[in-house]
Amino acid sequence: MKYRKMGSLPWEVSALGFGCMRLPSKGLLRGVNEKYAIEIIRHGIDRGINYVDTAWLYHMGHSERVLGLALKDGYRNKVRVATKLPMILVRGEDAFDKYLDQQLVRLQTDHIDVYLFHMLDQGQFAKLKRLNLMDKMEKARSQGKILHVGFSFHDTLPVFKEVVDFCKWDMAQIQYNYMDTAIQATTDGLRYAHQKGIAVVIMEPVKGGQLANPPAEAMEVISRAPVSRTPVDWALQFLWNLPEVSCVLSGMGSMKMVDENCSSADASGVGSLSAGENKVIEELAEVYRKKIVVPCTACGYCMPCPFGVDIPQNFALLNNKAFGKSGALSGRVTQWMITRNYRKLAKSKQQLAARGNKGRATLCTRCNACVPKCPQHIRIPQELEKVKAAFS
């Protein structure tokens, strides 16, 4: 494992961090497969990962609990743990202590190494200031309940700079990949935080899996590349090539993913990509920009839908349909499979229970309950209309 400077903090962090938002699941309701999740988290730590990231909202509260179990038997001493205050649930100043104390119990620890304000945008940042939550954060730090302070971010560059300048942060977590260099915090924001000594941790390095499953045009670019790499490795190496990046989080749901990503991290380094390799990444980004329909990263914050729509799955199927080709036989088969997968989703209230509460876009009532939850600021009901049209 390669290790990198964690901003101005006096310790080094593994190039690869273990994100606990997409732990392996099982059963009709897709609950966490605890035994396997514990195995792969510990396997990642055994391979050198020393930074694990979770949140109150992940897996409907089970991510923190499962991570706490995984860090027993001496594993807690091998890692730095990051979790987050669920800002969208905070209604008053007292909520800070309520959530933090429960998180310490879930994680079975007496302190959290990095505690973040979760999903800061302009509205949540205003709430942070209105409720004096930074004072609560500093008090918790003085009590030893947390060691370092950070935030995760989903908004525009001006808002990002405003947040960065608000106080002395230890860490910022941003969405960034070779497709998202000009949205949300952007490359300018990444550099801005780095210049202020803030450790920058990257989330969504493969854009919710989209960069891991390239369309045919992207695979053609990869086949001509001067170096043989998987699509995921190209995405990860793009990030590790940058000196401003401290750690890249990956939501790993299998032992294979852990091994592949750890091997990628082993081969990483600042400034290690050649001009030819950087050109490959530019070409890949251009292919994706021409094809993506909805910029959903499948984070799941919009879920559950009150009416049973599986919002991330509907958008994934739409994007997959756009990525595919219908000319060649293999392309026609792929398109048929995508359509079949859409038709497997429930089309009525009566079918929802039998199909794991996974409904089609046609069940959307435009109630807009999902809209304020989306960190990408996607107009979900309107975009679901595109899904309906594509599969009608």
N, C-alpha and C positions, 0 to 999 in steps of 0.2 A: 504494500500500500504506500502511496505517496502522501506526504503531509504538507500543508500549506499554512502560511501565517493567517491567524484569525483576526484580521484587522489590527487594532491596537492592543488586543488582549494578549496576556503573557503566556499563551499556549498555542500549539499547532493543532490543526484540525485535519482529519483525513479528507483527501480530495473528494471522496464519495461519502455522502451521508445517507443514513437509512431513514426514508420517509415512511411513516406508518399510516398513511391515508388509504393505501390500497393493499391491505393485508389479505392473504388468501381467505376465501370465503367458502361456505358450504351450505347445503340445505335450501329449501324452498324460499326462505326469507333472506338468504345470502348472509347469514351471520358469520362472524369470524371463525375460521378453523383454528382454534386456539393452539392445539398441539403443534400443528405444522407452522403456524406463525411464530411460535416461540423457537422452534427449531431453526427457521431461516434467519430470524433476528440474531440468535446466538452464533449461527454460522457466519453471518456478516461480520460480527464483532471478532470472531476468531480469525477472520481474514484481514483484520486491521481497521475496520470501521470504528471510529471513536466518537461519532456524533449521531444521535438519534433524535428524530423530530416527530412530535405528535400534536394533538389538539383536542380540546373538549368535544368538538363537533365530529371528529373523525369516527366512522363506524358507529354513529349514534351513541357515543360515550364509551364504547368498548375498546377503542384503540389504546387509550391511556391505561386501562385496567390490564389488558393483555401485555402491554409493554412492561408494566410493573412486574408481572409474573416472569417475563423473559429476563428481567434484570436481577432476578434472585440468584443465589448460588455464586456470588462474587462478581457477576457481570456488571452490576451497577458501578463498581469501582473502575471499570475499564472505559467508561463512556461519559460524555457530557450529554445531558438530557435537555431538550427544548420542548416546551409546550406553550399554550397560548390562552389568554383571556378571551372568551367568546364575546366579542364586542356587540354582535347583533342581538345577544340575549341580555346584555347589561341594561338595567333600567334605573339604577341608583348607585350611589357611591358605595353602599354597603355590599353590593354584589361582588366587588373585587375580592374581599376576604372570603366570602362564601364559596366562590369558585376555586380560588387558590387553595384553600384548606382541603376541599374535596379532591383536588388534583394531586396534592401531596399524598393523600390516602390511597387514591387509585394507583399512583405510581410507586407506592411503598417506599418513599424516600423522605428524608428530612429537609431536602432542598432541591430546587430546580436550577440548573446551571444557567439557562437562558430563558427568561419569561418574556413572551411577546404579546403586544396588543394585536389581536387577530383581525385580518382583513380591513386594514385602515383605508378608507377613502375619505373624501371631503366631509361627508356626514358623520362618520364614525370618529374622525379626528376632532370635529367640533364637539362631539359628545365627550371625548377624552378630556378636552379642556374644560367643558362646562361642569363636569363631575369631579374635577381635580384628581383624575386617576393617576397622574404622574406622581402626585404626593403619596398616594397609596402604594405605588410601585416602589418609591424610595423608602418608605417605611418598612415594607416587606424585605427590602434589601438590607436595611439596617438590622433587621431581626434575624437575618441569615436564611430566610425562607427562599430567597432567590439570590443569585450571584451577579447576573448580568441582565441588562434591559435591552429589548429590541421590539421590532414591529414587522408584521407582514403587510404587504401593500398591493392594492388594486385600484389604481386611478391614473391620473395623468401626470406628466413631468412637473408642471408647476406645483401641483399638490404635493408631489414627492419631495421637491426641494423645500417646501414650507414645513413638512413634517421633519425632514432631516435637520433643518435649522432651529427647530423648536427647543431642543435640549441636547444633552450629550448622550447619544445612543451608543451602545456597544455593537449592535448588529441590526441589519436590515435584510429582510427576506423578500425577494422580488421574483416575479415571473419573467423568465428570460430564456430565449433559445434563438436559433438562427432565423426563425420566422418572426419573432417578436422583438426585434431590435429597435423598432420605431413606435411601439405602443406601450402603454402603461409607464413604467419608470424610464424605459428606453436606455440606449447606450449612454446617453449624456447623464442620466440619473445614476447609472452604475458607476461611472467615473466620478461623479460629484460626491457620492457617498464614500467611495474609496479614498478620495483626496482628503476627506475629513477624518480618516482613520477608522471608519466604520467597517466592520466585517460584513461582506455581502454574501449571503447564502442564496443559491438559486433553486427555485421550484419550477415545476413543469418544463424540465429540460428537453423532453420529447413531445411537448404540447399535448398532454393527455393521451399519448400513444400514437398520435397522428404521424409523427416523424419516424415511428418504428415500422409503419406499414405503408411504404411509399407506393405511389402509382407507377405504372409501367415507365412513364417518361423519366421519373426519378431513378428508377432501377437502371435505366440505360445510362444515365449520368454516372452512377456508381460503378457500373461495369467498365467504364472507360477511365476510371480514376487511376492515378499513378500508384496508389496504395490500396490493398484489399482490406476493406472494413465493412462491418455490418451497418445498416442504417442507424441503429442506436449508437454505435461507436462513433460514427461521424458527428452525430448531434452532441455527444458528450465531449469529444475532443475539441470541438469548436469552443466550448465553455472553458475547459481546462487550459486552453491556449492563452486565455486572457489573464493578465496579472491582477486585475481588479476582483476576480472571483476567488472567494475563500473556500467554499464548499458547494458541491452540487448534490442536491437531494434527489433520490430516486425511490419511487414507491414500488418496492419489489415484492411480488406475490408468489414467487417460487424460488426453489434452490438454484435452478438454472439461471434465473435472472440475477441472483446474487453473485454467482460465480462469473457470469459474463461481464457484469458491470465492475466487479472487483478487478478482473483482468484488464478491463479498459483503463481503470484508474491506475493500475500498476504501470501502464505504458504512457501515462499522461505527463504533461509538463508545460510550463509557461513558454510561449514562443516556439513551440516544437513543430508547428505546422509549416510546411513549405508554401511558397506562392501557389504552386499547382494544387495543393490540397485546399487552400483557402478559396481558390477558384471553383473547385468542386462544390464547396459549401454554398457559394454564391449562386451557382447554377441550380442546386437543389432548392434553395429558398425561392428562386424565381418560378420553378415548376409548381411548388405548393401554392404560391400566391395566386397563380392563375386558376387554381382548381378549388381552393377551399370555399365552401358556401357559408358555413356558420362557424365562428371561431370558438366553439365549445371545447373545453379541455377535460370534460367528464369529471370535474371535481366533486359533483354531487351536492353542492351547497343548495341547489334549487329544490332538492328532494326532501321529503316525499311530496308529490303532487296531491292535493286534496281529492282530485278526481282520477288518480291512478295512472296518469301519463308517465311513462319512463322517459323523461326529457333527454338525459344524456344519450340513451340508446337510440332514440329517434334521430337526434342530430348526427350521431356516429354513422347510422345507416345512410343518411342523406349525403354526408361527406364521402363515405365509401362509394356510393353510387356515382358521385361526381368524379372521384379518382379513377374509377374503372373505365374500361373500354368495352364497346358492344360489338365490335367488328369480328375479331378472331373468335374461334370456338371457345377458347379458354376464357376470353372476356365475356362472352355471352353466358357461359356457365357461372362466372362470378356474379354477373348482374342478376341472374336467376336466383342464386343463393341469397344475395342481399334482399331481393324482393321477398323471398320465402321467409327470411328472418323477420322482415317487417310484418308479414302476415301471421307469424307466430305470436305477435303481440296481441293482447286482448283488444277486441273492438267493441265490447259492450261491458256494462257494469256487471252483468251476470258472469262474464268470463274472467274478471279480474282476480278473484280468489284462486281459481284453478291455474292461473298463469303467473302466480307470484306477484300480483299487483303491478304487472308490467303492461301498460296500455299503450295503444297507438296514439298518434297525434290527433286523431279524430275525436278523442275524448276530451280534448282541451275545451274549456268553457270560457276562456279568456278572463279568468278571475283575477289574473295578475299577481297572485300571491307569490309566485316565483321570481318576479322581476327584481324586487329590491334585494334579493338574496344573491344574485348572480355577480360574481367579482369581475366578469368580463363585460358587464353592463349590456348583455344581449337582450333585445326585445323578444323574449321567448315566445309569447303567443303569436306574434307576427311571423317569426321564423318557423314556428310549427306549421303555419299555413303552407310554407314551401315544401315541408315534408308531405303534407296531405296531397299537394299537387304532384309531387314526384312519384308517389306510389298509388295514385288514384287509377 
